Each structure stands twice: as structure tokens, then as C-alpha cells.
Amino acid sequence: MHMKRQRIFSPFAPNFILSAFTLAILFSLGCSGGQSFQPVLPPITPVVASSVPASGASGVPFNTSIAVTFNTDISPATITPATYYVNNVSGTVAYDATNKTAVWTAGGAMAGNTTYTVVLTPGLKSTSGATLAQQYSFSFSTANVPAPPPPT
């Protein structure tokens, strides 16, 4: 019976020098006799890379969807109205895996001249299993309500 061995090399360990020479040794150790070398990488912690609207934006249209882009792929099953929401407004969430972007859309028009807070909770997980390190939030303000047209 052939036993499969796993070798774990951590580039974060003290005195680990990652060079072409080191990689050549790693591959020669792991790839002989039909074995394969598969590095074990730590999970990537999701971080918000950008948002639209930006934090602190003002004059945002009432019907704006809110897009948050991450530094890594997010597990779509963890992007829900409980992990990505806007205070005091109901809405739905969709995930665009190609762009690593979660988009929140309000269930109706938001109120004018109002500040809204977007909240992302640690329930969001990367596809590698790491959670958002801490709750992330930002605020924006909608545009003023336009005056009604004069009577005709």
C-alpha cells in the first residue's frame, strides 16, 4: 500500500528564505515517484478594497445600488441580507464572482437628504474559509428631495 505523505513548508516561519534555490529543493523533494507538490497556503482574510458609493459620499441618487469589492473571492453562500445590509432599509444582495463584488439593491427608493450606514459582518467568508476580520461599515448621504413641479 502506498502512503501519501504531506510536506508543509511555511514561508512565514523564521529563517525561511524563499528563493529560486529553495523552490528547486521543494519541488525536487515533492515531485519524485509520481508524487505532486501542493503548497498549503493560509486562508486569505477578506478585506473591503473599495465601495460605490465611497465612504462619506453625499448627493447619492435615491435608487443607487451599493457595490462593495473585496480583495479575494467570497463564498456566495455567506453574502446574505444578514451579513451585508443598510441600516433601516430592506434590500437584496447579489455577488459578482468575476469582479469579487457584492451588490446591495434597496427594495424601494431610499429617502432623500438622509445618511445611510452600510454594514458588512464577520459572517462573510472567503472561498478559502477566512472570515472578515471585524465588522466593516461606512456611511453616505442621499441627494436632497427635488421640489415638486409647480402647478399648471
Backbone as a chain_set.jsonl record, in Angstrom:
{"seq": "MHMKRQRIFSPFAPNFILSAFTLAILFSLGCSGGQSFQPVLPPITPVVASSVPASGASGVPFNTSIAVTFNTDISPATITPATYYVNNVSGTVAYDATNKTAVWTAGGAMAGNTTYTVVLTPGLKSTSGATLAQQYSFSFSTANVPAPPPPT", "coords": {"N": [[0.844, -1.187, 0.0], [0.581, 2.17, -0.866], [1.542, 4.99, 0.825], [0.436, 8.259, 1.204], [2.308, 11.13, 1.563], [2.459, 14.223, 3.263], [3.937, 17.298, 2.925], [4.621, 20.208, 4.628], [5.502, 23.46, 4.121], [6.271, 26.498, 5.441], [6.266, 29.776, 4.443], [6.236, 31.73, 6.285], [7.574, 31.028, 8.501], [10.275, 31.441, 10.881], [13.515, 32.197, 9.581], [13.064, 31.136, 7.034], [13.95, 31.153, 3.829], [12.888, 32.299, 0.895], [13.653, 31.504, -2.234], [14.859, 31.019, -5.595], [16.485, 28.803, -5.438], [15.565, 27.563, -3.059], [12.924, 26.93, -3.842], [13.514, 25.12, -5.884], [14.564, 22.986, -4.416], [12.295, 22.328, -2.859], [10.499, 21.474, -4.864], [11.937, 19.322, -5.936], [11.969, 17.597, -3.781], [9.266, 17.017, -3.461], [8.183, 16.043, -5.848], [8.929, 13.561, -6.891], [8.742, 10.176, -8.112], [6.037, 10.035, -8.957], [4.685, 11.586, -7.162], [3.088, 14.634, -6.13], [3.604, 18.126, -5.706], [1.958, 20.212, -3.606], [1.451, 23.23, -2.376], [0.497, 24.269, 0.91], [-1.475, 26.801, 1.624], [-2.128, 29.634, 3.726], [-5.483, 30.664, 4.677], [-7.004, 33.398, 2.918], [-7.741, 36.43, 4.293], [-10.727, 38.207, 3.978], [-10.941, 41.539, 2.774], [-12.314, 44.765, 2.468], [-11.911, 46.297, -0.533], [-12.834, 48.42, -2.068], [-15.633, 50.711, -2.418], [-18.821, 51.604, -3.821], [-21.387, 53.735, -3.489], [-18.616, 55.801, -2.376], [-17.184, 55.856, 0.929], [-18.543, 58.358, 2.97], [-19.622, 59.782, 0.869], [-21.783, 62.202, -0.683], [-24.983, 63.434, -1.835], [-25.883, 61.239, -3.206], [-27.791, 59.416, -5.564], [-31.25, 58.423, -5.057], [-31.965, 55.868, -5.87], [-29.722, 54.263, -5.964], [-27.638, 51.41, -6.283], [-25.541, 49.593, -4.05], [-22.225, 48.854, -4.194], [-19.696, 46.664, -3.158], [-16.364, 45.871, -3.281], [-14.091, 43.198, -2.941], [-10.846, 42.001, -1.759], [-10.376, 39.361, -2.284], [-11.811, 36.221, -3.396], [-15.192, 35.674, -2.459], [-17.267, 33.536, -0.553], [-20.246, 32.805, -2.011], [-22.51, 31.85, -0.61], [-22.327, 33.006, 1.851], [-22.943, 35.64, 1.617], [-25.436, 37.478, 2.472], [-28.609, 39.076, 3.334], [-28.252, 39.315, 6.056], [-25.533, 39.507, 6.507], [-24.645, 41.564, 4.942], [-25.828, 44.625, 4.771], [-27.979, 47.573, 4.785], [-28.571, 49.987, 7.148], [-31.858, 50.341, 8.405], [-33.166, 49.973, 5.943], [-34.719, 47.799, 3.709], [-33.461, 45.241, 1.562], [-31.875, 43.493, -1.214], [-29.207, 41.154, -1.925], [-26.58, 40.467, -4.203], [-23.955, 38.536, -5.742], [-21.081, 39.111, -7.659], [-18.894, 37.108, -8.905], [-16.805, 37.226, -10.76], [-15.817, 39.833, -10.613], [-15.388, 40.029, -7.929], [-17.287, 41.312, -6.344], [-19.863, 42.424, -4.251], [-23.231, 43.278, -4.473], [-25.642, 45.393, -3.202], [-29.077, 46.004, -3.324], [-31.671, 48.263, -2.891], [-34.985, 47.647, -1.63], [-36.837, 49.47, -2.434], [-37.117, 52.984, -3.295], [-34.683, 54.964, -1.652], [-34.859, 57.336, 1.054], [-34.686, 60.89, 0.554], [-31.99, 63.238, 1.21], [-30.769, 61.945, 3.412], [-28.756, 60.152, 5.721], [-27.177, 57.082, 5.327], [-26.05, 53.957, 6.632], [-23.861, 51.454, 5.709], [-23.367, 48.06, 6.367], [-21.122, 45.407, 6.895], [-20.664, 42.188, 8.016], [-18.672, 39.93, 10.153], [-19.624, 37.468, 9.337], [-19.299, 37.114, 6.652], [-17.398, 35.199, 4.42], [-14.306, 34.206, 2.917], [-13.592, 32.249, -0.042], [-11.638, 30.558, 0.727], [-12.17, 30.127, 3.331], [-11.67, 31.974, 5.387], [-12.828, 34.519, 7.629], [-14.3, 37.836, 7.502], [-12.322, 40.106, 9.184], [-13.289, 41.896, 11.133], [-16.32, 43.712, 11.921], [-17.308, 45.796, 9.263], [-18.05, 49.055, 8.293], [-19.583, 51.811, 6.573], [-20.659, 55.133, 5.697], [-23.014, 57.08, 3.764], [-24.664, 59.838, 2.106], [-27.866, 60.617, 0.801], [-29.135, 62.463, -2.047], [-30.739, 65.709, -1.978], [-34.288, 65.94, -1.714], [-36.048, 66.513, -4.655], [-37.77, 69.521, -5.453], [-41.341, 69.636, -5.776], [-42.936, 69.88, -9.01], [-44.172, 73.039, -10.207], [-47.678, 73.898, -9.993], [-49.826, 73.505, -12.815]], "CA": [[0.0, 0.0, 0.0], [1.353, 3.409, -0.971], [1.053, 6.027, 1.742], [0.647, 9.619, 0.711], [2.914, 11.985, 2.568], [2.212, 15.644, 3.067], [5.003, 18.149, 3.441], [4.146, 21.581, 4.774], [6.557, 24.448, 4.236], [5.647, 27.779, 5.717], [7.142, 30.917, 4.169], [6.128, 32.67, 7.393], [8.395, 30.519, 9.596], [11.551, 32.141, 10.993], [14.654, 31.695, 8.819], [12.676, 30.529, 5.763], [14.385, 32.047, 2.757], [12.236, 31.898, -0.337], [14.469, 31.858, -3.386], [14.774, 30.026, -6.666], [17.142, 27.606, -4.921], [14.647, 26.934, -2.108], [11.833, 26.34, -4.602], [14.038, 23.944, -6.585], [14.632, 21.913, -3.415], [10.936, 21.922, -2.517], [9.927, 20.705, -5.959], [12.627, 18.044, -6.09], [11.542, 16.735, -2.671], [7.862, 16.64, -3.526], [7.666, 15.639, -7.141], [9.538, 12.342, -7.419], [7.98, 8.939, -7.985], [4.609, 10.214, -9.171], [4.085, 12.46, -6.156], [2.94, 16.016, -6.57], [3.842, 19.146, -4.685], [0.864, 21.161, -3.5], [1.679, 24.031, -1.178], [-0.65, 24.549, 1.771], [-1.446, 28.242, 1.861], [-3.092, 30.079, 4.73], [-6.659, 31.308, 4.083], [-6.884, 34.841, 2.697], [-8.762, 37.18, 5.021], [-11.364, 39.209, 3.115], [-10.817, 42.957, 3.109], [-13.023, 45.62, 1.508], [-10.95, 47.039, -1.345], [-13.468, 49.671, -2.49], [-17.098, 50.725, -2.386], [-19.531, 52.62, -4.611], [-20.674, 54.993, -3.324], [-17.487, 55.813, -1.448], [-17.484, 56.279, 2.3], [-18.66, 59.804, 3.117], [-20.189, 60.416, -0.324], [-23.054, 62.908, -0.486], [-25.689, 63.67, -3.091], [-26.062, 59.952, -3.885], [-29.182, 59.241, -6.014], [-32.103, 57.602, -4.181], [-32.109, 54.5, -6.382], [-28.385, 53.704, -6.163], [-27.218, 50.136, -5.7], [-24.288, 49.768, -3.329], [-21.283, 47.807, -4.578], [-18.502, 46.526, -2.332], [-15.418, 44.972, -3.918], [-13.185, 42.575, -1.973], [-9.501, 41.642, -2.202], [-10.333, 37.934, -2.563], [-13.12, 35.639, -3.705], [-16.071, 35.487, -1.307], [-18.208, 32.423, -0.684], [-21.56, 33.411, -2.255], [-23.49, 31.428, 0.393], [-22.206, 33.823, 3.069], [-23.376, 37.009, 1.33], [-26.882, 37.474, 2.701], [-29.073, 40.318, 3.967], [-27.803, 39.365, 7.457], [-24.105, 39.802, 6.557], [-24.404, 42.769, 4.151], [-27.099, 45.343, 4.804], [-28.002, 49.017, 5.006], [-29.455, 50.242, 8.297], [-33.208, 50.875, 8.232], [-33.681, 49.816, 4.586], [-34.679, 46.399, 3.266], [-32.873, 45.109, 0.239], [-31.371, 42.186, -1.615], [-27.776, 41.14, -2.2], [-26.109, 39.549, -5.237], [-22.491, 38.512, -5.798], [-20.453, 39.001, -8.966], [-17.633, 36.426, -8.607], [-15.77, 37.66, -11.694], [-15.243, 41.097, -10.126], [-15.285, 39.944, -6.46], [-18.112, 42.44, -5.906], [-21.208, 42.171, -3.729], [-24.08, 44.436, -4.785], [-26.876, 45.501, -2.416], [-30.08, 46.814, -4.004], [-32.793, 48.583, -1.999], [-36.298, 47.14, -2.016], [-37.561, 50.63, -2.962], [-36.275, 54.175, -3.282], [-34.263, 55.451, -0.337], [-35.317, 58.701, 1.325], [-33.758, 61.953, 0.185], [-31.303, 64.002, 2.246], [-30.674, 61.032, 4.554], [-27.493, 59.423, 5.836], [-27.34, 55.64, 5.468], [-24.846, 53.23, 7.006], [-23.709, 50.124, 5.126], [-22.699, 47.198, 7.348], [-20.664, 44.071, 6.488], [-20.336, 41.5, 9.277], [-17.712, 38.833, 10.048], [-20.233, 36.276, 8.758], [-18.793, 36.985, 5.283], [-16.201, 34.356, 4.378], [-13.637, 33.995, 1.632], [-13.725, 30.873, -0.502], [-10.64, 29.758, 1.44], [-12.694, 29.878, 4.676], [-11.383, 33.039, 6.364], [-13.919, 35.477, 7.805], [-13.985, 39.253, 7.599], [-11.676, 40.215, 10.495], [-14.182, 42.617, 12.047], [-17.408, 44.379, 11.215], [-16.885, 46.929, 8.452], [-19.191, 49.899, 7.953], [-19.326, 53.15, 6.043], [-21.902, 55.889, 5.513], [-23.163, 58.002, 2.64], [-25.908, 60.619, 2.193], [-28.592, 60.746, -0.45], [-29.371, 63.808, -2.546], [-31.946, 66.372, -1.488], [-35.513, 65.622, -2.431], [-36.344, 67.635, -5.57], [-39.048, 70.217, -5.211], [-42.368, 69.222, -6.739], [-43.107, 70.856, -10.089], [-45.249, 73.997, -9.933], [-48.96, 73.515, -10.599], [-50.034, 74.088, -14.159]], "C": [[0.886, 1.246, 0.0], [0.744, 4.456, -0.049], [1.387, 7.392, 1.164], [1.211, 10.449, 1.847], [2.611, 13.438, 2.232], [3.361, 16.405, 3.694], [4.464, 19.569, 3.5], [5.353, 22.481, 4.995], [5.887, 25.793, 4.429], [6.608, 28.912, 5.411], [7.091, 31.955, 5.287], [6.967, 32.223, 8.582], [9.701, 31.294, 9.662], [12.618, 31.434, 10.155], [14.28, 30.986, 7.515], [13.038, 31.523, 4.669], [13.796, 31.52, 1.46], [13.054, 32.406, -1.516], [14.271, 30.806, -4.456], [15.394, 28.718, -6.203], [16.216, 26.849, -3.973], [13.504, 26.258, -2.847], [12.291, 25.102, -5.351], [14.124, 22.757, -5.632], [13.235, 21.412, -3.081], [10.334, 21.059, -3.611], [10.627, 19.358, -6.126], [12.247, 17.088, -4.961], [10.133, 16.209, -2.879], [7.397, 16.02, -4.819], [8.298, 14.365, -7.705], [8.596, 11.163, -7.252], [6.486, 9.126, -8.121], [3.929, 11.068, -8.118], [3.941, 13.856, -6.735], [3.171, 16.944, -5.392], [2.685, 20.121, -4.71], [1.065, 21.967, -2.227], [0.379, 24.243, -0.397], [-0.557, 26.024, 2.143], [-2.448, 28.621, 2.94], [-4.291, 30.721, 4.051], [-6.441, 32.818, 3.953], [-8.049, 35.538, 3.385], [-9.382, 38.221, 4.096], [-11.2, 40.622, 3.676], [-11.603, 43.728, 2.051], [-11.982, 46.461, 0.787], [-11.515, 48.384, -1.787], [-14.978, 49.552, -2.363], [-17.609, 51.845, -3.282], [-20.95, 52.635, -4.096], [-19.54, 54.859, -2.314], [-17.954, 56.237, -0.06], [-17.498, 57.799, 2.369], [-19.255, 60.521, 1.916], [-21.503, 61.113, 0.019], [-23.682, 63.149, -1.849], [-25.913, 62.395, -3.893], [-27.521, 59.813, -4.312], [-29.946, 58.236, -5.152], [-32.144, 56.137, -4.592], [-30.764, 53.8, -6.621], [-28.241, 52.333, -5.529], [-25.859, 50.365, -5.061], [-23.392, 48.577, -3.622], [-20.061, 47.834, -3.674], [-17.609, 45.483, -2.989], [-14.406, 44.49, -2.885], [-11.833, 42.257, -2.604], [-9.381, 40.181, -2.616], [-11.736, 37.434, -2.895], [-13.897, 35.382, -2.421], [-16.993, 34.304, -1.581], [-19.607, 33.006, -0.85], [-22.609, 33.048, -1.199], [-23.438, 32.289, 1.646], [-22.608, 35.277, 2.85], [-24.9, 37.021, 1.363], [-27.312, 38.825, 3.261], [-28.69, 40.418, 5.452], [-26.322, 39.732, 7.569], [-23.722, 41.063, 5.776], [-25.732, 43.51, 4.075], [-26.89, 46.836, 4.982], [-29.004, 49.259, 6.125], [-30.768, 50.882, 7.87], [-33.76, 50.807, 6.806], [-33.611, 48.332, 4.23], [-34.093, 46.349, 1.861], [-32.416, 43.693, -0.028], [-29.888, 42.301, -1.953], [-27.473, 40.113, -3.281], [-24.588, 39.626, -5.276], [-22.015, 38.283, -7.22], [-19.049, 38.428, -8.737], [-16.5, 36.887, -9.518], [-15.053, 38.901, -11.187], [-15.069, 41.139, -8.613], [-16.094, 41.059, -5.801], [-19.488, 41.975, -5.442], [-22.018, 43.443, -3.938], [-25.368, 44.347, -3.983], [-27.81, 46.428, -3.178], [-31.269, 47.005, -3.069], [-34.086, 48.003, -2.552], [-37.186, 48.224, -2.609], [-36.622, 51.824, -2.919], [-35.916, 54.552, -1.843], [-34.76, 56.888, -0.177], [-34.239, 59.706, 0.923], [-33.159, 62.634, 1.405], [-31.169, 63.198, 3.548], [-29.319, 60.338, 4.54], [-27.797, 57.957, 6.104], [-26.0, 55.013, 5.829], [-24.906, 51.815, 6.423], [-22.906, 49.289, 6.111], [-22.371, 45.85, 6.71], [-20.176, 43.384, 7.754], [-19.298, 40.393, 9.064], [-18.319, 37.507, 9.579], [-19.836, 36.066, 7.302], [-17.503, 36.179, 5.311], [-15.627, 34.299, 2.969], [-13.845, 32.542, 1.218], [-12.685, 29.968, 0.146], [-11.025, 29.549, 2.909], [-12.413, 30.934, 5.725], [-12.558, 34.013, 6.435], [-13.397, 36.909, 7.764], [-13.468, 39.473, 9.017], [-12.549, 40.901, 11.548], [-15.288, 43.271, 11.232], [-16.852, 45.596, 10.49], [-18.122, 47.753, 8.126], [-18.714, 51.224, 7.37], [-20.675, 53.809, 5.792], [-21.84, 56.755, 4.27], [-24.486, 58.723, 2.82], [-26.545, 60.735, 0.821], [-28.793, 62.219, -0.801], [-30.626, 64.403, -1.906], [-33.142, 65.949, -2.331], [-35.819, 66.791, -3.366], [-37.706, 68.244, -5.229], [-40.079, 69.735, -6.218], [-42.527, 70.283, -7.838], [-44.258, 71.813, -9.736], [-46.552, 73.541, -10.6], [-49.137, 74.188, -11.957], [-51.442, 74.586, -14.319]], "O": [[1.83, 1.346, 0.784], [-0.444, 4.763, -0.147], [2.5, 7.628, 0.694], [0.666, 10.472, 2.95], [2.52, 13.82, 1.066], [3.712, 16.182, 4.853], [3.912, 20.069, 2.52], [6.126, 22.288, 5.933], [5.018, 26.173, 3.644], [7.659, 29.013, 6.043], [7.819, 32.947, 5.247], [7.069, 32.949, 9.571], [10.197, 31.761, 8.636], [12.613, 30.208, 10.042], [15.121, 30.29, 6.945], [12.477, 32.617, 4.608], [14.154, 30.441, 0.988], [13.129, 33.611, -1.754], [13.583, 29.81, -4.234], [14.894, 27.642, -6.531], [16.093, 25.628, -4.07], [13.144, 25.128, -2.519], [11.542, 24.129, -5.45], [13.787, 21.636, -6.012], [13.008, 20.204, -3.026], [9.726, 20.028, -3.325], [9.976, 18.358, -6.427], [12.209, 15.877, -5.175], [9.836, 15.071, -2.513], [6.28, 15.505, -4.871], [8.201, 14.124, -8.909], [7.752, 11.154, -6.356], [5.726, 8.427, -7.451], [2.714, 11.258, -8.172], [4.599, 14.207, -7.714], [2.957, 16.579, -4.236], [2.452, 20.786, -5.719], [0.874, 21.453, -1.125], [-0.696, 24.378, -0.981], [0.334, 26.434, 2.886], [-3.504, 27.998, 3.055], [-4.151, 31.273, 2.96], [-5.773, 33.431, 4.785], [-9.21, 35.259, 3.087], [-8.668, 39.026, 3.496], [-11.308, 40.854, 4.88], [-11.561, 43.383, 0.87], [-11.26, 47.24, 1.409], [-10.786, 49.372, -1.874], [-15.528, 48.46, -2.222], [-16.955, 52.868, -3.482], [-21.664, 51.643, -4.246], [-19.509, 53.929, -1.508], [-18.986, 56.89, 0.095], [-16.575, 58.455, 1.886], [-19.383, 61.745, 1.934], [-22.242, 60.67, 0.899], [-23.013, 63.081, -2.88], [-26.109, 62.447, -5.108], [-28.415, 60.066, -3.503], [-29.357, 57.313, -4.589], [-32.338, 55.261, -3.75], [-30.689, 52.85, -7.4], [-28.661, 52.111, -4.393], [-25.109, 51.242, -5.491], [-23.749, 47.434, -3.338], [-19.464, 48.887, -3.448], [-18.034, 44.353, -3.228], [-13.925, 45.267, -2.059], [-11.693, 42.245, -3.827], [-8.39, 39.797, -3.235], [-12.723, 38.144, -2.695], [-13.337, 34.931, -1.422], [-17.442, 34.104, -2.71], [-20.115, 33.641, 0.074], [-23.501, 33.848, -0.919], [-24.392, 32.308, 2.423], [-22.615, 36.064, 3.796], [-25.561, 36.626, 0.403], [-26.462, 39.637, 3.627], [-28.794, 41.494, 6.04], [-25.891, 40.217, 8.615], [-22.611, 41.573, 5.923], [-26.655, 43.07, 3.39], [-25.792, 47.301, 5.284], [-30.143, 48.796, 6.063], [-30.792, 51.83, 7.085], [-34.721, 51.507, 6.487], [-32.581, 47.687, 4.423], [-34.219, 47.293, 1.081], [-32.552, 42.807, 0.816], [-29.378, 43.388, -2.228], [-28.037, 39.019, -3.282], [-23.998, 40.638, -4.897], [-22.485, 37.374, -7.905], [-18.121, 39.169, -8.413], [-15.347, 36.934, -9.088], [-13.834, 39.016, -11.31], [-14.653, 42.16, -8.066], [-15.651, 41.671, -4.829], [-20.182, 41.237, -6.14], [-21.561, 44.543, -3.627], [-26.098, 43.36, -4.066], [-27.405, 47.501, -3.626], [-31.808, 46.041, -2.525], [-34.268, 47.882, -3.764], [-38.201, 47.909, -3.232], [-35.457, 51.687, -2.545], [-36.747, 54.467, -0.939], [-35.045, 57.568, -1.163], [-33.045, 59.408, 0.951], [-33.737, 62.615, 2.491], [-31.423, 63.711, 4.637], [-28.8, 59.982, 3.481], [-28.577, 57.629, 6.998], [-24.947, 55.475, 5.389], [-25.877, 51.085, 6.623], [-21.888, 49.743, 6.634], [-23.219, 45.229, 6.069], [-19.359, 43.942, 8.486], [-19.069, 39.965, 7.933], [-17.596, 36.52, 9.44], [-20.011, 34.972, 6.765], [-16.618, 36.44, 6.126], [-16.353, 34.337, 1.975], [-14.228, 31.705, 2.036], [-12.827, 28.745, 0.122], [-10.306, 28.88, 3.651], [-12.878, 30.805, 6.857], [-13.201, 34.296, 5.425], [-12.208, 37.158, 7.965], [-14.126, 39.059, 9.971], [-12.538, 40.517, 12.717], [-15.2, 43.369, 10.008], [-16.03, 46.334, 11.032], [-19.142, 47.196, 7.722], [-17.605, 51.686, 7.637], [-21.7, 53.136, 5.687], [-20.765, 57.114, 3.789], [-25.338, 58.283, 3.592], [-25.863, 60.926, -0.186], [-28.64, 63.101, 0.045], [-31.463, 63.681, -1.364], [-33.007, 65.64, -3.514], [-35.848, 67.939, -2.924], [-38.635, 67.568, -4.786], [-39.748, 69.456, -7.371], [-42.271, 71.463, -7.598], [-45.201, 71.427, -9.045], [-46.529, 72.881, -11.639], [-48.652, 75.295, -12.194], [-51.797, 75.104, -15.378]]}, "num_chains": 1, "name": "protein.A"}
